[in-house]
Amino acid sequence: MIRTTKNILKELFKYYTPSFIFKKIPNMIIIETTNICNLRCPVCPTTIDMTRSRGFMDFNLFKNIIDDFNEFEKKPEIAMNFSGEPTLHKNIYQFVEYASSKGHRTYISTNVTAMNKNNSVKLIKSGLSDIHLCIDGFSNKSHDTYRIGSKFEIIKRNIEIFMNSKHELNSKNPNVCIQTLLTSLSENEKDDMVKWAEDIGADSIDFKSFNLGSFTSKELKNKYEYLLPTEDKFRRHQKKEFKSICTIPYHQTVVYWNGDLGLCCTDFDKKVKMPNIRQNGGFLKTIFSKEVIDIRKNGLKKKYDICSDCSIGNADYMGYNYSFENRDKDSKDGIKYS
């Protein structure tokens, strides 16, 4: 077997990880505008496993993070959601507008419950680059069984309101992806969802593979096992070969709503303790401190408990994306697997 340079470097990093590689700013900063959610999805860690305090990030803290990059030509992408619903934050439009005006690519994912006409227009005009509009099924039964607290017909209508508003404003942005989890109740609705997403003018539709979560107790796994897709290819499995290196802590970092740094997108409950940027001189000074570099190096080497059963870093298949724009040139169906 031919060993590529990439594989050789990964092997070397198991034994020695030079600190200088973490002197590069992450490609993405996930900023948790809030960890409060108005839904109760059954195997979501926000619903079942979060023990930390809940709240909303204040604008001054967000502004200070963005301002740290004023002198940078290449700026990180800013994702303004993590474990909560970003549109519950009354200042989310101000957050997006400020980061976008400073040259950052901006992204949110939303459950669409608050996406009325007025909010749709404000979000589109804010300069948002990318948005994922989430709808977990294409019927009352499939959607409402998983998205507890929302109604399929309302969510479908709100997405259509958003798309109509974008067309009326003749706005190129944001790039719109319809996102859905494939469960046993929705896997047979894929074709209907693809047709609908294309008809309303979405740029793509993202079908995420489903598992019962690394945070889920044995009791809850037994209770919700029926939601696992019947087609094995739509289930999220652990890789057959456990990878000793995870590059997620290198490419991204998290800032929780109160200013604490987070290791990666898996650490919903802040199991890995990291310093607070407010108390340590700001984002850049904190993330480039020896303490944080050492923590991120250990994350790269998967030395934390959350790494062993991570359903993202260890997954062999995260789902597939159906791109309408690239249908003809990327593949025979426009499907990209991830």
C-alpha positions, 0 to 999 in steps of 0.5 A, spaced: 500 500 500 502 506 498 503 511 504 501 518 502 504 524 505 498 526 508 498 519 512 505 519 514 504 526 517 498 523 521 502 517 523 508 522 526 503 527 529 501 521 534 508 521 537 510 529 536 505 535 534 509 541 534 506 547 537 507 552 531 501 548 527 496 551 532 499 558 531 494 558 525 487 561 526 482 556 525 478 556 519 471 556 522 469 559 529 463 556 532 460 562 536 454 559 540 449 565 540 445 561 545 444 554 548 437 555 549 432 551 544 425 551 543 424 544 541 425 537 544 428 533 539 429 526 543 436 524 542 439 531 541 444 533 547 441 539 548 435 536 550 438 530 554 445 531 556 446 538 557 448 540 565 451 547 564 448 554 565 444 557 559 443 564 556 445 568 551 451 571 548 451 579 549 453 583 543 459 586 546 463 579 547 461 577 540 464 584 537 470 583 540 471 576 537 470 579 530 474 585 532 480 581 533 481 579 526 480 587 523 488 586 521 487 579 518 486 579 510 484 572 511 478 571 516 475 565 519 468 563 517 463 565 523 458 559 524 453 562 529 449 556 532 452 550 536 447 547 541 441 552 541 436 555 536 440 562 534 433 565 531 431 566 539 437 571 540 433 578 539 440 580 536 442 575 531 441 579 525 445 584 528 450 579 529 450 577 522 450 584 519 456 586 524 461 579 522 459 580 514 460 587 514 467 585 517 469 580 511 467 574 514 463 568 511 457 567 516 453 561 517 447 559 521 442 553 522 435 554 524 429 550 526 425 555 522 420 556 527 421 563 528 422 564 520 416 569 519 416 574 513 419 580 517 424 575 520 426 572 513 427 579 510 431 581 516 436 575 515 437 576 508 438 583 508 443 582 514 449 579 509 448 572 511 452 567 507 449 560 508 443 558 511 441 551 513 433 550 514 432 544 518 426 540 516 426 532 519 421 529 514 416 531 509 409 529 513 406 530 520 408 523 522 415 523 520 417 530 522 413 531 528 415 525 531 422 527 531 422 535 532 418 535 538 415 542 539 414 544 532 409 542 526 411 540 519 406 544 516 408 550 519 415 549 518 414 547 511 410 554 510 416 558 513 421 555 509 417 557 503 416 564 506 424 565 506 425 562 499 419 567 497 422 573 500 429 571 497 426 571 490 422 578 492 429 581 494 432 578 488 438 576 493 443 572 491 445 570 498 444 566 503 446 560 499 440 555 502 441 548 504 435 544 506 437 539 511 434 533 514 435 527 518 434 521 515 430 516 520 425 510 519 419 515 518 422 519 513 427 515 509 422 513 504 420 521 503 427 523 500 424 523 493 419 528 495 423 532 499 428 533 493 423 535 488 420 540 493 427 543 495 428 544 487 421 547 486 422 552 491 429 554 489 434 551 494 441 551 492 441 544 495 438 539 500 443 535 505 440 528 508 444 527 514 445 520 516 442 518 523 444 515 529 442 515 537 448 519 539 454 518 543 450 522 549 444 518 549 443 513 555 442 505 554 435 506 556 433 512 551 437 508 545 432 502 547 426 507 547 428 510 540 431 505 536 425 505 532 427 511 529 434 508 526 433 508 518 431 501 515 436 502 510 443 501 513 447 506 508 443 511 512 445 509 519 451 513 521 457 508 523 463 508 527 469 507 522 472 500 522 479 502 523 479 507 529 483 513 527 488 516 532 488 523 529 482 528 529 483 534 525 477 538 527 480 541 533 485 544 528 480 547 523 475 549 528 474 552 535 468 554 539 466 560 543 460 558 548 455 564 550 459 566 556 466 566 553 469 560 555 473 557 549 470 550 547 475 544 543 470 542 538 463 541 535 462 535 539 463 538 546 456 540 547 456 540 555 463 543 556 467 536 558 473 539 556 475 545 560 478 551 557 479 558 559 474 564 558 476 569 552 473 575 556 478 573 562 484 572 558 485 578 554 480 576 548 480 571 543 486 571 539 490 571 546 487 566 549 487 561 543 494 562 542 496 561 549 500 555 551 494 552 555 490 552 550 495 550 544 496 544 549 489 542 550 488 542 542 494 538 541 491 533 546 484 533 542 488 532 535 491 526 538 484 524 541 486 524 548 479 526 551 473 521 553 469 525 548 473 523 543 472 515 544 465 515 542 464 521 538 459 520 532 462 525 528 470 524 528 469 517 528 463 516 523 464 513 516 459 516 513 455 523 515 450 523 509 449 526 502 448 533 499 444 533 493 446 540 489 441 542 484 446 547 481 452 542 480 447 536 478 450 536 471 457 537 472 459 534 479 456 527 478 450 524 474 445 526 480 448 532 483 449 527 489 456 528 493 457 523 499 460 525 505 
